[in-house]
Amino acid sequence: MKTDRYTPTSRGWGLYCLVLLLLLAICPAPSQAAEPAEIVCIQCHSALPDKLGEPVKLWKGSIHAENGIACNGCHGGDPKDAANAMSPQRGFLGAPKEKDIPAFCGRCHVGVLKDYLASAHGMALGKGGPTCVTCHSNHLVVKASLDLINEKSCTRCHSFERAQTIKSAMQQTENLIIATDTKIGSFKSQGVDTDRLEKGLFALRNRFHSLFHEVNVAKVRDESTQIMGELKKLDGELQGIEEARGKRKIAGAVAVAAALLAAMLLYLLKKTYD
């Protein structure tokens, strides 16, 4: 009896199976990547009560946790060895004294430390003045934003009038930074090359954040105005990209419509001759 060429006994089917097996051997099914082991500091302190466990709970909601900076990033020690997690030989530093807090944080935030030390707050260090944790907290580290300048926080040390004036001068600039960042992120997700724009915004954001420790109202206003001008230039470039993409979409739609119209005309022409 003649065998159909699509049955399992055919040569074609055998060749197909052989190719499939070779492909499976070359490209094995992806396995789920194992999550990295949790550092011993978190493992230990998570199970401890009250003050010993509280730092972990606070840290989990911090900007440090969001960016993958754990206990050892600030306190040193060995994050993988419980026996040496708090060993000075492995770089463990523990909690700094109040006057040492700015230098402690400044190991990573070099520019911010410089701005702080030059400010009225920094000049009052060791004399009852605020440190980094006064505004940013220690384990629940809060991201730098104008929300940190508020009446509840500022009036712990002085009146709020000057701080409020500075905040008002900076508010519009911060809003534009956030809006620009959102636009750049949107374009990036669509495959647009935004590297240069991201670097430009990064530089302006850092320049803006340097004003957070400034108490000179005139300087804050002047610098904020200059930064706003640079941000508007970036926004103009983003609008240009948006307009160019819009034109390409329209051109593409016109090309598709023209192709469909041509196909329809050819079809009608062919039908007429038939």
N, C-alpha and C positions, 0 to 999 in steps of 0.2 A: 504494500500500500504506500502511496506517495505521502510523504510527511510535509505538513504545512511549514513554510519557512519561518513562522513566528512561534512555533512550539519550542519547549525547553530542549528538545533533542537536536535542534538546528545548530549549525556552526555559528550563525550570527548571535544567537542567544549565549552560546558558550564564550564567544569573544567579548560580549557585553559584560558578562559576569567577571571575566578576567580583568578587564579595564576597571570595573567597579572596585574589585579587591585591591588593585594597585593604588587607586586613588585613596581608599580608606587607609592603606598602609602609609602612604606619603602624608596625608592630611588627617591625622587622628582627630576624633571629636574633642572640642575644647573642654577642659575641666575647669571647674570653678576655683578661682584663686583663693588660697587660704588667707584669712585676715591675719595681719601681723599680731604677734602676741602682745598683750597689754603690759605696760611697764609695771614693775613690782611695786613702785610707790603707790600707784592707783589701786592695784590689787589689795594691798595691805590696808591703806587708809579708808578704802570704800567700806570695809567691814568693821571699822572702828566707830564707836559712838561719839556724840557731842562734838567738841572742838577738834578732836583728832580726825574725825570723818568729814567735818564741814568743809575744809578746803577743797576736797574733791568735788563735792556737790556744787560749790561756787564756781570752781574752775570749768566745769562742764558747760556753763552758760557764758563763758568769757570769750573775748576776741582771740585770746591765746589758744584755747581749745579749737576754735573755728579754723585757725591757721596751723594746727598740728604742733603747737608748742606746749609741751607737757612740763611736769615738775622739774625734771633734770635740766630743762632749757634755762631755768632761772637759778635753781638751787644746786645744780651739779650732781655729783654722785654717779653711781652705776645703776642705770634703769633696768638692767637685765639680771642683776645679781642681788638677791635680798640681803645677803650677808654683808655686801659692800655698798649697798644703796646709800648709806649715810657715812661713808668712809672719806675722811679728808684726803687720804692718799688717792682717791678716785675723783677728787675735785669737789667734794660736797662743801657747800657754803652755809647752808642753813638760812635763817632769817636775818636780814641786816638790821643794824641799829638805825634809829630814825634819821640821824644825820648822814648815814651812808646809803640811804635808799636811792637818791638820785643817781649816784655813781653805779649802784647795783643795776638799776634799770638802764642806765646809759651805756652799758656794755653792748646793748643791741641798738638802742635809740640814741645814737651819738649826736645827731643834729638837734634832736629835741632837748637833750641834756644841755647843750650849748645855749639854746634859746632860754631854757629855764634858769640857768645860772646867771644869765645876763638880765633877767627880769627882776621886778620888785619882790616876787615870791622867792626866787632863788637867793637874792641878797639877804633874805630873812631866814635862810636855812640855819638851823641850830639856835634860832632866837624866837621860836614859836611859830615860824612861818610854815606854810603848807609844803608837803612833799608830793611826789607823784601819786602815792596811794590815797592822799587826801581827796583828790578829785577822781582818779581813775580806779580806785580800790586796789586791793592786793591780789586776791585769787579770782574774784569776779571782775577781771580787768575789762574796763569799758572802752570801747573804741572812741577815738578823738572825734568829737562833733560839738556843735554849738549847744547841744542839749546839756553838756557839762556846765555851761555857764547859766546858772539858774539861781533864783533868789534864795532857795533853801540852802544850797551849798555855800554861796558867797557870803551870806549874812552870818555864817558861823564865825567869820573873822572881821568883816567890815560891812559897810553899807553896799547896796546893790546898784546904786545910780551909775557909777562909772562903768561897771561891768555890763550893765544893761545897754548903755550907749555903744559900747564896743560890739556887743552881740548884734545890735540892730544894724551897725555898719557892715557886719560880716554876713548877715543872714541871706541877702540876695545872692552874694557870691557863692555861698554854700549850696543854695538851691540850684544855681546854674551848673555847678560842678556835678551834682547828683544827676541832673537832667542830661548833661553831656555824657556822663559815664553810662547811663542807661541807653542812650542812642548808639554809642560806640559798641556796647555789648550786643545790641540788636543787630547791627551791621555785621559784626564778627560772627554771630550765629548763622548768618546767611552766606558766609564764605567770603566776605569782603576783607581785603588786607587792611587791617586797622593798626598795624604795629606802630607806625609813626605817630598816629593820633593818640594811641594809648600812652606812648612815652611822653608826648607833649602834655597830656592831662596829668600824668603822674608827677611831672615836674611842677606844674601849676598847683596841684593839690598839696605837695610838700611845702611849696612857698606859702600857700594859704595857711597851712597848719602851723607854720613858724610864728604866725600872729597870735596863736592861742595864749601865749604867755606874755604878750605885749600889753602894757597898760597905758601906752601913749595913744590917746584917742585920735589925734591928728595923723599920726603915722599909720594907724590901723585903717583909717578912712582912705588915705592916699594910696596905700598899698592894695587895699581891697578894690579900689577903682581901677588900678593898673591891671590887676589879675582879671577883673571883669572884662576889660578890653581884650586881653589875650584869649579868654574863654569864648568871647563872641566871634573871634577869628576862627577858632576851632569849630564853633557851631556853624559858621558860614561854610566851612569845608564840608561838614556833614550834610548840610542842605544841598550843596553842589553834588555830592554823591547820590543823594536821594533823587534829585532832579534828573541826573544822568541815568539812573536805574529806571526811573519812570519813563523817560524817552525811549530807552531800550525795550521796555515792556510794550509801549505803544507801537514801536517799529515792528516788534515781533508779532503783535496781534494783527497789524496791517499786512505783514508778509503772509501769515497763516490765512487771513481772509482772502487775500489775492490768490493764493494757491488754491483755496477751495472754490473761488469764483472761476478760475481758469479751468479747474477740473470739471466743474458743472457745465461750462461752455463747451468744452471738448465732448462731454457726454451728450449734450443736446445736439451738437454738430454731427456727432457719429450717428445719433438716433435719426437725425434728419436724412442723412445719406442712406441709412438702412431702410 
